[in-house]
Amino acid sequence: VRLGPLTRELSPGTVLYPNDIMSLSVVQQNLGRRPIVWAVTAGRGFAGLGDYVVQKGLGFHLRIALPDTTDPSLNLKRLASAPLDIPTTETLVYDAYRYADLLKEGSADLDPTAQSAASSLALPFVQLVYAYQGRGPDARQRMQRALDHAAKLSPNPELRQALLQLIQAPPESSGPTLQE
């Protein structure tokens, strides 16, 4: 299937569900002309074009070329199945997105549906904690800031504990890491 500057090969017998057809149609009509972005809550199908996706904040952005794996601004640990654009994510989560009073009050007292939505907002901060591992002298401070935001947005104590283990790892060790 030709999708603007990209091509997606479909194996014989591939079943396309309505959401697949819609996604492919949107990509075909817009790739290279308009940004195509999936929300972090939308799943990880990416119309079969996941190799061309980079996460920026709360969105997965489809690109017309494969991400440059040598680009130091990209974190390739792939906690959410796509490389993370660190500088853009930092700008979005710290300077652009609004969290109402969640960063002050936390999400623990919210109803379960609202807690689930708030937890989704924590994902980029969790990824930043992992991305900052071994990234220079200010890494621990940056990890702590991201951890504090993630902990406010997600009431999950196990998540907080796992992130604290990363921060508390000795400087010579990068601590627990994700499998690529």
C-alpha positions as CSV (number, residue, x, y, z in Angstrom):
1,V,0.0,0.0,0.0
2,R,1.5,3.3,-1.0
3,L,1.3,5.9,1.8
4,G,2.7,9.1,0.4
5,P,6.5,8.7,0.6
6,L,6.2,5.4,2.5
7,T,5.1,2.0,1.5
8,R,3.5,-0.6,3.7
9,E,3.7,-4.2,2.6
10,L,0.6,-6.3,3.4
11,S,1.1,-10.1,3.5
12,P,-1.4,-12.2,1.6
13,G,-4.4,-12.9,3.7
14,T,-3.8,-9.9,6.0
15,V,-7.1,-8.9,7.6
16,L,-7.7,-5.2,7.8
17,Y,-10.1,-4.1,10.5
18,P,-12.1,-0.8,10.1
19,N,-9.6,1.1,12.4
20,D,-6.7,-0.2,10.2
21,I,-8.4,1.0,7.0
22,M,-9.2,4.4,8.6
23,S,-5.6,4.8,9.9
24,L,-4.1,3.8,6.5
25,S,-6.4,6.3,4.8
26,V,-5.5,9.1,7.1
27,V,-1.8,8.3,6.6
28,Q,-2.2,8.0,2.8
29,Q,-3.9,11.4,2.5
30,N,-1.9,13.4,5.0
31,L,1.7,12.0,5.4
32,G,4.1,14.7,4.4
33,R,1.4,17.4,4.3
34,R,0.1,17.4,7.9
35,P,1.4,16.0,11.2
36,I,0.1,12.6,12.0
37,V,0.2,11.9,15.7
38,W,-1.3,9.1,17.9
39,A,-2.0,9.8,21.5
40,V,-0.2,7.7,24.1
41,T,-3.6,6.2,25.0
42,A,-4.3,5.1,21.5
43,G,-2.4,1.8,21.4
44,R,0.8,1.0,19.5
45,G,-0.4,-0.2,16.0
46,F,0.7,3.0,14.2
47,A,-0.9,1.6,11.0
48,G,2.0,-0.9,10.7
49,L,4.5,2.0,10.5
50,G,5.9,1.9,14.0
51,D,9.5,2.0,12.7
52,Y,8.8,5.6,11.5
53,V,7.4,6.8,14.8
54,V,9.0,9.0,17.4
55,Q,7.4,9.9,20.7
56,K,7.3,13.6,21.7
57,G,5.5,14.2,25.0
58,L,2.1,12.6,24.9
59,G,2.1,11.9,21.2
60,F,3.6,9.4,18.8
61,H,4.6,11.3,15.6
62,L,4.8,9.6,12.3
63,R,7.8,10.7,10.3
64,I,8.6,10.2,6.6
65,A,12.1,8.8,7.4
66,L,13.4,6.3,9.9
67,P,14.6,8.0,13.1
68,D,18.4,8.6,13.2
69,T,19.6,6.1,15.9
70,T,22.8,8.1,16.3
71,D,20.9,11.3,17.3
72,P,21.8,12.0,21.0
73,S,18.4,13.7,21.5
74,L,16.6,10.4,21.0
75,N,16.4,7.9,23.7
76,L,16.1,4.4,22.2
77,K,15.2,2.4,25.4
78,R,11.7,2.2,23.9
79,L,9.6,2.1,27.1
80,A,6.6,2.9,24.9
81,S,7.7,1.1,21.7
82,A,9.1,4.2,20.0
83,P,12.2,6.4,20.4
84,L,11.7,9.3,22.8
85,D,12.6,12.8,21.6
86,I,14.0,14.1,24.9
87,P,14.4,17.8,24.3
88,T,10.9,18.1,22.7
89,T,9.3,16.0,25.4
90,E,11.0,18.2,28.1
91,T,9.6,21.3,26.5
92,L,6.1,19.9,26.2
93,V,5.8,18.3,29.6
94,Y,7.5,21.1,31.6
95,D,6.5,24.2,29.6
96,A,3.5,23.5,27.4
97,Y,1.1,21.0,29.0
98,R,-1.1,22.1,31.8
99,Y,-2.0,19.7,34.6
100,A,-4.6,21.8,36.5
101,D,-3.9,21.2,40.2
102,L,-2.6,17.6,39.7
103,L,1.1,18.5,40.2
104,K,0.2,20.3,43.4
105,E,-2.6,18.0,44.8
106,G,-1.7,14.7,43.3
107,S,-4.1,12.2,41.8
108,A,-4.6,9.8,44.8
109,D,-8.0,11.4,45.8
110,L,-9.5,11.3,42.3
111,D,-12.1,8.8,41.2
112,P,-10.8,5.7,39.4
113,T,-11.6,7.0,35.9
114,A,-9.8,10.4,36.5
115,Q,-6.9,8.5,38.1
116,S,-6.5,6.5,35.0
117,A,-6.4,9.6,32.8
118,A,-3.9,11.2,35.2
119,S,-1.7,8.1,35.1
120,S,-1.5,8.4,31.3
121,L,-0.1,11.9,31.8
122,A,2.7,10.4,33.9
123,L,4.1,8.3,31.0
124,P,6.4,10.9,29.5
125,F,7.9,11.7,33.0
126,V,8.5,8.0,33.6
127,Q,10.2,7.7,30.3
128,L,12.4,10.8,31.1
129,V,13.5,9.2,34.3
130,Y,14.8,6.2,32.3
131,A,16.2,8.4,29.6
132,Y,18.3,10.5,32.0
133,Q,20.2,7.5,33.2
134,G,23.9,8.1,32.6
135,R,23.3,11.5,30.9
136,G,25.8,13.7,32.6
137,P,26.3,15.4,36.0
138,D,22.8,16.9,36.3
139,A,21.1,13.5,35.5
140,R,20.1,12.8,39.1
141,Q,18.5,16.2,39.5
142,R,16.6,15.8,36.2
143,M,15.6,12.3,37.2
144,Q,14.2,13.5,40.5
145,R,12.2,16.3,38.9
146,A,10.6,13.8,36.4
147,L,10.0,11.3,39.2
148,D,8.3,13.9,41.4
149,H,5.9,14.8,38.5
150,A,5.3,11.1,37.7
151,A,4.5,10.3,41.3
152,K,2.0,13.2,41.5
153,L,0.2,12.1,38.4
154,S,0.2,8.3,39.0
155,P,-0.9,7.0,42.5
156,N,1.0,3.7,41.8
157,P,3.4,3.1,44.7
158,E,5.3,0.4,42.8
159,L,6.0,2.8,39.9
160,R,7.4,5.3,42.4
161,Q,9.6,2.6,44.0
162,A,11.0,1.4,40.7
163,L,11.9,5.0,39.7
164,L,13.5,5.6,43.1
165,Q,15.7,2.6,42.6
166,L,17.0,4.1,39.3
167,I,17.8,7.4,41.0
168,Q,19.5,5.8,44.0
169,A,21.7,3.6,41.9
170,P,25.4,4.3,42.5
171,P,26.9,6.8,40.0
172,E,29.2,4.2,38.5
173,S,26.2,2.0,37.8
174,S,23.4,3.0,35.5
175,G,21.0,1.0,37.7
176,P,18.2,-1.2,36.4
177,T,17.7,-0.8,32.7
178,L,15.0,-1.6,30.3
179,Q,15.4,-4.3,27.7
180,E,15.5,-2.9,24.2
